[in-house]
């Protein structure tokens, strides 16, 4: 059996030469204000919206819904969590956390999606293991469509990126929709300007 390093060296040697990515065309955006279009798409996918003026107000929204003793893992500086997150936080430690809080870099009005990368999550499992996700979004950080998202430098420079739209969901053959089947059970978008 080959060593790990020898195996990876063979994989690297077999890689095809790098090619430039194709130019993504720009399409005309549908009419309407970006925030209203974003909100309609988000709600269609099962997400909810709220407005807050501060991190303390976000914390109050969370406690009003889940109680004062709710467990919170927050990667957003504005909202203190009950579990400290840093690069050394083991992902499994988020297994029993009720609420995760993260600030999205931007949102896509076309789909009601928020853009998150390893920089926003801090601990990648934050967006997948917690029960309920609260995403902070500056209303000024919206783009019209997916083609606009692909043109952003932060999209191209991230190790990975996730466009998240609403809670996890699945539907069976009979069309019964189940939310929270493989990931977060609810997603709440909180409009909060970045300071």
MOVENLIN-V176151 format. One record per residue. N is the residue number from 0. RES is the residue in one letter. PHI is phi as a letter, one per 40 degrees, with the letter a starting at -180 (none if undefined). Layout:
[[N:RES:PHI] [N:RES:PHI]]
//
This chain:
[[0:X:none] [1:X:c] [2:X:c] [3:X:d] [4:X:c] [5:X:c] [6:X:c] [7:X:c] [8:X:c] [9:X:c] [10:X:c] [11:X:c] [12:X:c] [13:X:c] [14:X:c] [15:X:c] [16:X:c] [17:X:c] [18:X:b] [19:X:c] [20:X:c] [21:X:c] [22:X:c] [23:X:c] [24:X:c] [25:X:c] [26:X:b] [27:X:c] [28:X:c] [29:X:c] [30:X:c] [31:X:h] [32:X:c] [33:X:d] [34:X:c] [35:X:c] [36:X:c] [37:X:d] [38:X:c] [39:X:c] [40:X:c] [41:X:c] [42:X:c] [43:X:c] [44:X:c] [45:X:g] [46:X:c] [47:X:b] [48:X:b] [49:X:a] [50:X:b] [51:X:a] [52:X:b] [53:X:a] [54:X:c] [55:X:c] [56:X:c] [57:X:c] [58:X:d] [59:X:c] [60:X:c] [61:X:c] [62:X:c] [63:X:c] [64:X:c] [65:X:b] [66:X:g] [67:X:c] [68:X:c] [69:X:c] [70:X:c] [71:X:b] [72:X:b] [73:X:b] [74:X:c] [75:X:c] [76:X:c] [77:X:c] [78:X:b] [79:X:c] [80:X:b] [81:X:c] [82:X:b] [83:X:c] [84:X:b] [85:X:a] [86:X:c] [87:X:c] [88:X:c] [89:X:c] [90:X:d] [91:X:c] [92:X:c] [93:X:c] [94:X:d] [95:X:b] [96:X:c] [97:X:c] [98:X:b] [99:X:b] [100:X:b] [101:X:a] [102:X:b] [103:X:c] [104:X:c] [105:X:a] [106:X:b] [107:X:b] [108:X:c] [109:X:d] [110:X:b] [111:X:g] [112:X:c] [113:X:b] [114:X:b] [115:X:b] [116:X:b] [117:X:d] [118:X:c] [119:X:c] [120:X:c] [121:X:g] [122:X:b] [123:X:d] [124:X:c] [125:X:d] [126:X:c] [127:X:b] [128:X:c] [129:X:c] [130:X:c] [131:X:b] [132:X:b] [133:X:b] [134:X:b] [135:X:c] [136:X:a] [137:X:c] [138:X:d] [139:X:c] [140:X:b] [141:X:b] [142:X:b] [143:X:c] [144:X:a] [145:X:c] [146:X:c] [147:X:c] [148:X:c] [149:X:c] [150:X:c] [151:X:c] [152:X:c] [153:X:c] [154:X:c] [155:X:c] [156:X:c] [157:X:c] [158:X:c] [159:X:a] [160:X:a] [161:X:b] [162:X:c] [163:X:b] [164:X:b] [165:X:g] [166:X:c] [167:X:c] [168:X:a] [169:X:a] [170:X:b] [171:X:c] [172:X:d] [173:X:c] [174:X:g] [175:X:c] [176:X:c] [177:X:b] [178:X:c] [179:X:g] [180:X:c] [181:X:b] [182:X:a] [183:X:c] [184:X:c] [185:X:a] [186:X:b] [187:X:b] [188:X:c] [189:X:b] [190:X:c] [191:X:a] [192:X:c] [193:X:c] [194:X:c]]
//
